[in-house]
Amino acid sequence: MTAGTAPPQAPLPDPATSPAGGFGPLREKAFLILWVATILGNVGSFVRDTASAWLVTDLSGEPAAVALVQAAATLPIFLLAIPAGVLSDILDRRKLLICIQLLLAGVSITLMLLAHAGALTVSSLVALTFLGGVGTALMGPVWQSIVPELVPRGELKNAVALNSLGINIARSIGPAAGGLVLAAAGAAVTYGMDVASYVFVIGALLWWKRPKDEADALSEQFFGAFRAGLRYARASRTLHVVLFRAFVFFVFSSAVWALLPLVARNILGGGPSFYGVLLGAVGVGAIGGALVLPKIRARLDADGLVLLAAAVASAVMACLALAPPQWLAIVALLFLGAAWIVALTTLNGTAQSILPNWVRGRALAVYLTVFNGAMTVGSLGWGLVAQEVGIAPTLLIGASVLLLVSLVLHRIKLPTGEADLVPSSHWPEPLTASEVPNDRGPVLVLIEYRVAEADRQHFLAAIRRLSGERRRDGAYGWGITEDAGDPERLVEWFMVESWAEHLRQHRRVTHEDADIQANLQKYHIGPADPVVRHFLTIPASFRGHPSPSPTPADAGGTGAA
């Protein structure tokens, strides 16, 4: 399995300066037990992946076949991460995690039995790797989303760091153990180690008594939640910057991961145990990188950290292309692990820091989709390039392009993630003539402002900032109009797909959004707050007939929406 992390609800203290220390979350019993279980589970997964990556070089020495196995592991995450994020936000996360662990255990059992019978082929290995990737895709957003349930809010950032540390402890143990067991006992025993690891993970999840979710009349259904998540991702400019920077970094740096089994065998002349040692060196380097990251972060901002990671990764790729001695390759992989964890932690942490709680699983799933899409495209692309020009030239090309592009994109700054994303709950309840069914819609919301001509341009600039908040929180259409007979009378409008979705908007508005609205309303010169009116689509059965009794939202009101 692969553990994840969850976004903090608001900026939190740095682990290096937190009074509780970076290991504070381990005092929470549930977090401690699940953290240890995930380390054991991840050790098993790295053992399995090491065996699969090496076995494909036995079954076929073609670079494209090796890269195909790598792509089969990441493609399902690219395809399914967003639906998985939706499920993580609407289903019981503990039960969902248990089901996913059973699926992954079934994949490893099948691999074990096929290996024991000597029936593994490239096709079966790719198919089972793909199925394992499906389980990983479903699990990633869910696992990231449970962390705030296990630790106090003030310990979230430390919990994120500990999750990264745990993954890299497993990375430092699993590949080396997998390579040694594969060389000594064969593939069946190696896959059996992974099967055993699921016993610990499932046992820990069964032990964890997660509180039941409270019944909520506004609970989202799958397709509505899916659309809401996509609307948020489409409207969030800050998320776009993180996604773009992450895609560029990972699509070019993926060359070393796609070709590493062939580098170990063909360029460095090693066997499966040496390949495991190389992967173990990546894990050890990542642990070292995680430990020194707070000190580096004190000197560099997020953009500097990503550029530093790109420079180190490029240097390592160039070093491997020059066929260094095996001991030097191991040292280089230590630096690659450190660079990789710096980039992962920085980009993932930035994504987490800009996401509000209500859309956490879905938006992180979009990030995972981009990450794994980049790894999939990169793995396939670099495999095809290596097929044509060779492994060493491909690594040199990847290193050069990664460094050049990173230098160019350094000017596109990552968001700081310092906004207060806690719900403000400052919108008043909408005034209605009677109760409105939750599925009634679409809903048209009108907000009427009076703005002096001298303030008009400043108001329009401010309301365009507000339009992003409207779209992120649920609106699928937005606009600003003026009264042809009274230019000081401006009306903002936006459309929401249902009454329930509009009520969810009321819950989603953050303190940052409230500040934007407060800045906007200082230009309003009316005697009272801007007037808000809600209009509902008349059902088809009433169209063409006399008007029925007033519908629930025929009444107007005041406030934000």
C-alpha positions in Angstrom: 0.0 0.0 0.0 1.0 3.6 -0.3 0.2 6.0 2.5 -0.6 9.7 1.9 -1.0 13.0 3.6 -3.8 15.4 4.1 -4.0 19.2 3.7 -4.1 21.4 6.7 -7.2 23.5 7.3 -5.1 26.6 7.7 -1.4 27.6 8.0 0.3 25.6 10.8 3.5 26.0 12.7 6.7 24.5 11.2 7.6 21.1 12.7 11.0 22.5 13.5 9.6 25.1 15.8 6.4 23.4 17.1 6.5 23.1 20.9 5.3 19.5 20.7 8.1 18.6 18.3 7.9 16.9 14.9 7.0 13.5 16.6 4.0 14.9 18.5 1.4 13.1 16.4 2.8 9.7 17.5 1.3 10.4 21.0 -2.1 9.9 19.4 -2.6 6.1 19.7 -4.7 5.8 16.5 -2.2 7.7 14.4 0.7 5.7 15.8 -0.9 2.3 15.1 -2.0 3.2 11.6 1.4 4.9 10.9 3.3 1.7 11.9 0.9 -0.4 9.8 1.3 1.7 6.8 5.1 1.4 7.0 4.8 -2.4 7.1 2.3 -2.2 4.2 4.5 0.0 2.2 7.5 -2.2 2.8 5.5 -5.1 1.3 4.5 -2.9 -1.7 8.1 -1.9 -2.4 9.1 -5.6 -2.2 6.4 -6.5 -4.8 7.2 -3.6 -7.1 10.9 -4.4 -7.0 10.2 -8.1 -8.0 7.9 -7.0 -10.8 10.3 -4.5 -12.2 13.1 -7.0 -12.2 11.1 -9.9 -13.5 10.0 -8.0 -16.6 13.7 -7.6 -17.6 14.0 -11.4 -17.4 10.8 -11.9 -19.5 11.7 -9.2 -22.0 14.8 -7.0 -22.2 13.1 -4.4 -24.4 13.0 -0.9 -22.9 9.4 -0.4 -24.0 8.3 -3.5 -22.1 10.1 -2.3 -18.9 8.5 1.1 -19.3 5.1 -0.5 -19.9 5.1 -2.1 -16.5 6.0 1.3 -14.9 3.2 2.9 -16.9 0.7 0.2 -15.9 1.3 1.1 -12.2 0.6 4.8 -12.7 -2.0 4.9 -15.5 -4.9 3.7 -13.2 -4.1 6.5 -10.8 -4.3 9.0 -13.6 -7.6 7.6 -14.7 -9.3 7.0 -11.4 -7.9 9.4 -8.9 -10.7 11.9 -9.2 -13.5 9.4 -8.8 -11.6 8.0 -5.9 -11.4 11.5 -4.4 -15.2 11.8 -4.7 -15.7 8.4 -2.9 -13.3 9.5 -0.1 -15.5 12.6 0.5 -18.9 10.8 0.5 -18.3 7.2 1.8 -17.1 5.8 5.2 -13.3 6.0 4.7 -12.4 3.2 7.1 -14.7 0.6 5.3 -13.5 1.8 1.9 -9.8 1.4 2.9 -10.5 -2.1 4.2 -12.1 -3.1 0.9 -9.2 -1.6 -1.1 -6.6 -3.5 1.0 -8.5 -6.8 0.3 -8.3 -6.0 -3.5 -4.6 -5.3 -3.3 -4.0 -8.5 -1.3 -5.8 -10.4 -4.0 -3.5 -9.0 -6.6 -0.4 -10.1 -4.7 -1.8 -13.5 -4.0 -2.4 -14.0 -7.7 1.2 -12.9 -8.5 2.5 -15.3 -5.9 0.6 -18.2 -7.3 1.6 -17.5 -10.9 5.2 -17.1 -9.9 5.1 -20.4 -8.0 3.7 -22.1 -11.1 6.2 -20.5 -13.4 3.3 -19.0 -15.4 4.1 -15.3 -15.2 4.3 -13.5 -18.6 4.8 -9.9 -19.6 1.0 -9.6 -20.3 -0.1 -11.1 -17.0 2.5 -9.0 -15.1 1.3 -5.8 -16.9 -2.4 -6.7 -16.2 -1.9 -7.4 -12.5 0.3 -4.3 -12.1 -2.5 -2.3 -13.7 -5.1 -3.9 -11.3 -2.8 -3.1 -8.4 -2.6 0.5 -9.7 -6.4 0.6 -9.5 -6.3 -0.2 -5.8 -3.6 2.4 -5.3 -5.7 4.9 -7.2 -8.7 4.3 -5.0 -6.7 4.4 -1.8 -4.5 7.5 -2.2 -7.1 10.2 -1.7 -8.9 8.2 1.0 -5.7 7.7 3.1 -4.7 11.4 2.8 -8.2 12.4 3.9 -8.2 10.5 7.2 -5.2 12.2 8.7 -7.1 15.2 10.2 -9.3 12.6 11.9 -6.3 11.1 13.7 -4.5 14.1 15.1 -5.4 17.5 16.5 -5.5 20.3 14.0 -2.2 21.9 15.4 -0.4 18.6 14.6 -1.5 18.2 11.0 1.7 19.5 9.5 3.8 17.2 11.7 1.6 14.3 10.8 2.1 15.1 7.1 5.9 15.1 7.6 5.7 11.8 9.6 3.7 10.2 6.8 6.4 11.2 4.3 9.1 9.9 6.7 7.2 6.6 7.0 7.0 6.1 3.3 10.7 6.6 2.9 11.5 4.3 5.8 9.6 1.7 3.8 11.4 2.8 0.6 14.8 2.3 2.3 13.9 -1.2 3.5 11.5 -2.6 0.9 13.4 -2.5 -2.3 16.6 -3.8 -0.8 14.7 -6.6 1.0 12.8 -7.4 -2.2 16.0 -7.7 -4.3 17.7 -9.9 -1.7 14.7 -12.2 -1.3 14.2 -12.4 -5.0 17.8 -13.4 -5.6 17.8 -15.9 -2.7 14.3 -17.4 -2.6 12.5 -16.6 -5.9 9.6 -14.5 -7.0 6.8 -16.5 -5.2 8.3 -16.0 -1.7 9.0 -12.3 -2.6 5.3 -11.8 -3.5 4.3 -13.7 -0.4 6.0 -11.1 1.8 3.7 -8.5 0.3 0.7 -10.7 1.0 1.7 -10.9 4.7 2.0 -7.1 5.0 -1.7 -6.7 4.3 -2.6 -8.7 7.4 -1.1 -5.9 9.5 -2.8 -3.1 7.6 -6.2 -4.7 7.6 -5.9 -5.6 11.3 -5.0 -2.0 12.2 -8.0 -0.7 10.2 -10.3 -3.1 11.9 -9.0 -2.0 15.3 -9.5 1.7 14.5 -13.0 2.7 15.7 -13.8 5.6 13.5 -16.8 7.7 14.6 -19.7 7.3 12.3 -20.5 10.2 10.0 -23.5 12.2 11.1 -26.6 12.1 8.9 -26.8 15.3 6.8 -29.6 16.3 4.6 -27.1 18.1 2.4 -24.8 15.1 1.9 -23.5 15.0 -1.7 -24.2 12.2 -4.1 -21.4 10.8 -6.3 -22.1 12.6 -9.6 -23.0 15.9 -7.9 -19.8 15.7 -5.8 -17.8 14.8 -8.9 -19.1 17.9 -10.8 -18.4 20.1 -7.7 -14.8 18.9 -7.5 -14.2 19.5 -11.2 -15.7 23.0 -10.9 -13.5 23.8 -8.0 -10.3 22.6 -9.8 -11.3 24.4 -13.0 -11.9 27.7 -11.2 -8.9 27.7 -8.7 -6.0 29.7 -10.3 -3.7 28.9 -7.5 -4.3 25.2 -7.9 -3.5 25.6 -11.6 -0.1 26.9 -10.9 0.8 24.0 -8.6 -0.6 21.4 -11.1 1.4 23.0 -14.0 4.7 23.1 -12.0 4.2 19.5 -10.7 3.5 18.1 -14.2 6.5 19.7 -15.7 8.8 18.5 -13.0 7.6 14.9 -12.9 7.2 14.3 -16.7 10.9 15.1 -17.2 12.3 13.6 -14.0 10.4 10.3 -14.7 13.1 9.2 -17.1 15.3 7.9 -14.3 12.4 5.9 -12.8 11.3 4.4 -16.1 14.8 3.3 -17.0 16.4 2.5 -13.6 16.0 -1.4 -13.9 17.8 -1.3 -17.3 20.4 1.2 -15.9 21.1 -1.3 -13.1 21.4 -4.3 -15.4 22.8 -2.9 -18.7 24.8 0.1 -17.7 26.0 -0.7 -14.2 26.2 -4.5 -14.6 24.2 -5.4 -11.5 21.7 -8.1 -10.5 18.4 -8.0 -8.7 20.0 -7.5 -5.3 22.0 -4.5 -6.6 18.8 -3.1 -8.1 17.2 -3.4 -4.7 20.2 -1.7 -3.1 19.8 1.2 -5.6 16.1 1.6 -4.7 17.0 1.3 -1.0 19.5 4.1 -1.4 16.7 6.3 -2.8 14.8 5.6 0.4 17.7 6.4 2.6 18.4 9.6 0.7 14.7 10.6 1.0 14.9 10.1 4.8 17.9 12.3 5.0 16.3 14.8 2.7 13.2 14.9 5.0 15.3 15.4 8.1 17.3 18.3 6.6 14.4 19.9 4.7 13.4 22.2 7.6 16.9 23.7 7.6 16.8 24.1 3.8 13.3 25.6 3.9 14.6 28.3 6.3 16.9 29.5 3.4 14.8 28.8 0.3 11.2 29.3 -0.5 9.0 26.8 -2.3 10.2 27.8 -5.8 13.9 27.6 -4.7 13.3 24.1 -3.3 11.8 22.8 -6.5 14.6 24.3 -8.6 17.2 22.8 -6.3 15.5 19.4 -6.6 15.5 19.7 -10.4 19.2 20.5 -10.4 20.1 17.6 -8.2 17.9 15.2 -10.1 19.5 16.3 -13.4 23.0 15.8 -12.1 22.1 12.3 -10.9 20.6 11.4 -14.3 23.8 12.6 -16.1 26.0 10.7 -13.7 24.1 7.4 -14.3 24.4 7.9 -18.0 28.2 8.0 -17.8 28.3 4.4 -16.4 29.9 5.2 -13.0 31.2 2.5 -10.6 28.5 0.8 -8.6 29.5 2.5 -5.4 29.2 5.9 -7.0 25.8 5.0 -8.5 24.6 4.2 -5.0 25.8 7.5 -3.7 24.1 9.3 -6.6 20.8 7.6 -5.8 21.1 8.9 -2.2 21.1 12.4 -3.6 18.2 11.5 -6.0 16.1 10.3 -3.0 16.8 13.6 -1.2 15.9 15.7 -4.3 12.7 13.6 -4.9 11.4 14.0 -1.3 12.1 17.8 -1.4 10.1 18.1 -4.7 7.3 15.8 -3.5 7.0 17.4 -0.1 7.1 21.0 -1.5 4.6 20.5 -4.3 2.3 18.3 -2.3 2.4 20.5 0.7 1.7 23.6 -1.4 -1.3 21.9 -2.9 -2.6 20.9 0.5 -2.1 24.4 1.9 -4.4 26.0 -0.7 -7.4 23.6 -0.4 -10.4 24.0 1.9 -11.7 21.0 3.8 -14.9 20.4 1.9 -13.1 19.6 -1.4 -9.9 18.1 0.1 -10.2 14.6 -1.3 -11.3 15.6 -4.7 -8.8 18.4 -5.3 -5.9 16.3 -4.0 -7.2 13.6 -6.4 -6.8 16.1 -9.2 -3.2 16.7 -8.0 -2.6 12.9 -7.9 -4.1 12.6 -11.4 -1.6 15.2 -12.8 1.3 13.6 -10.9 0.6 10.1 -12.1 -0.4 11.3 -15.6 3.0 13.0 -15.8 4.7 9.8 -14.6 2.7 7.7 -17.0 3.4 9.9 -20.0 7.0 10.3 -19.0 7.6 6.6 -18.5 6.1 5.7 -21.9 7.8 8.5 -23.7 11.2 8.0 -22.2 10.9 4.2 -22.9 10.2 4.9 -26.6 13.1 7.4 -26.8 15.5 4.9 -25.2 14.3 2.2 -27.7 15.5 4.5 -30.5 18.6 6.2 -29.2 19.7 4.1 -26.2 19.5 4.3 -22.4 22.5 6.6 -21.7 21.6 9.3 -24.3 18.0 9.3 -23.1 19.1 10.0 -19.5 21.3 12.9 -20.8 18.4 14.3 -22.8 16.1 14.1 -19.8 18.6 15.7 -17.5 19.3 18.6 -19.9 15.6 19.3 -20.5 14.6 19.0 -16.9 17.2 21.6 -15.8 16.4 24.0 -18.7 12.7 23.9 -18.2 13.0 24.3 -14.4 15.1 27.4 -14.9 12.6 28.9 -17.2 9.5 28.1 -15.1 11.2 29.4 -11.9 9.5 32.7 -12.7 6.0 31.2 -12.3 5.8 31.4 -8.5 4.0 28.8 -6.4 1.3 30.1 -4.0 2.4 30.7 -0.5 -0.6 28.9 1.0 -1.1 31.4 3.9 -4.8 32.0 3.3 -7.3 31.3 6.1 -9.5 28.5 4.6 -11.6 27.8 7.7 -15.4 28.2 6.9 -16.5 31.7 7.9 -20.3 30.9 8.2 -21.0 34.5 7.7 -23.7 34.2 4.9 -27.2 34.5 6.4 -29.8 31.8 5.6 -31.7 32.7 2.3 -35.2 34.0 2.8 -37.9 31.7 1.4 -41.6 31.7 1.3 -41.7 28.0 2.3 -39.4 25.1 2.4 -37.5 24.4 -0.9 -36.8 20.8 -2.0 -33.1 20.2 -2.1 -33.2 18.9 -5.7 -35.1 22.0 -7.0 -33.1 23.9 -9.5 -31.3 25.4 -11.2 -31.0 28.4 -8.9 -30.4 32.0 -10.1 -28.9 34.3 -7.4 -28.9 38.0 -7.9 -27.0 40.5 -5.7 -27.8 44.2 -6.3 -25.2 46.8 -5.5 -25.1 50.6 -5.9 -21.7 51.9 -6.8 -20.6 55.5 -7.5 -19.2 56.1 -10.9 -15.8 57.1 -9.4 -15.5 53.7 -7.7 -16.7 51.6 -10.7 -13.4 50.3 -12.0 -12.2 49.4 -8.5 -15.5 47.6 -7.8 -15.3 45.6 -11.1 -11.7 44.6 -10.3 -12.8 43.4 -6.8 -15.8 41.5 -8.0 -13.8 39.6 -10.6 -11.8 38.3 -7.7 -15.1 37.3 -6.1 -16.2 35.5 -9.2 -13.5 32.9 -8.7 -14.8 32.2 -5.2 -18.4 31.8 -6.6 -17.3 29.3 -9.2 -15.0 27.3 -6.9 -17.8 26.9 -4.4 -20.5 25.8 -6.8 -21.6 28.3 -9.4 -21.5 27.1 -13.0 -22.2 30.5 -14.5 -21.4 34.0 -13.3 -21.7 37.6 -14.6 -22.1 41.3 -13.7 -24.7 43.5 -15.4 -25.7 47.2 -15.2 -29.1 48.9 -15.3 -29.4 50.7 -18.6 -31.4 53.5 -16.9 -29.3 53.8 -13.8 -25.6 53.1 -14.3 -24.9 53.1 -10.6 -27.1 50.0 -10.1 -25.0 46.9 -10.8 -26.3 43.4 -10.4 -24.1 40.3 -9.9 -25.7 37.0 -10.9 -24.6 33.4 -10.7 -26.2 30.0 -11.4 -26.1 27.0 -9.2 -27.4 23.6 -10.2 -29.7 22.9 -7.3 -31.0 24.4 -4.0 -29.0 22.0 -2.0 -25.8 23.0 -3.8 -26.5 26.6 -3.1 -27.0 25.8 0.6 -23.6 24.0 0.5 -22.1 27.2 -0.9 -23.1 28.9 2.4 -21.0 26.3 4.2 -18.0 26.5 1.9 -17.2 30.2 2.1 -13.9 30.7 3.9 -12.5 33.6 5.9 -10.4 34.5 2.9 -13.5 34.7 0.8 -15.2 36.8 3.5 -12.3 39.2 3.3 -12.8 39.5 -0.5 -16.5 40.2 0.0 -15.8 42.8 2.7 -13.4 44.6 0.4 -16.0 44.5 -2.4 -18.9 45.8 -0.2 -16.9 48.9 0.8 -17.8 50.3 -2.7 -21.5 49.7 -2.1 -23.2 53.1 -1.3 -26.8 51.9 -0.7 -28.7 52.6 2.5 -28.5 48.9 3.5 -26.5 45.8 2.6 -26.6 44.6 -1.1 -30.0 43.0 -1.8 -29.9 39.3 -2.5 -32.7 37.5 -4.4 -33.0 33.8 -5.3 -34.9 32.6 -8.3 -35.9 29.0 -9.0 -36.7 27.4 -12.3 -40.5 26.8 -12.6 -41.2 23.1 -13.0 -42.2 22.0 -16.5 -45.7 21.0 -15.3 -46.5 24.7 -14.5 -45.2 26.2 -17.8 -48.0 27.6 -19.9 -50.5 27.6 -17.0 -51.5 30.3 -14.5 -48.8 31.0 -11.9 -48.9 28.7 -8.9 -48.6 29.8 -5.3 -45.4 31.6 -4.5 -42.4 29.2 -4.7 -40.0 28.9 -1.7 -37.4 31.3 -3.1 -39.7 34.0 -4.5 -38.8 36.2 -1.5 -35.8 38.5 -1.5 -33.2 39.0 1.2 -30.0 40.7 2.2 -26.5 39.4 2.7 -23.8 37.7 0.7 -25.9 35.2 -1.3 
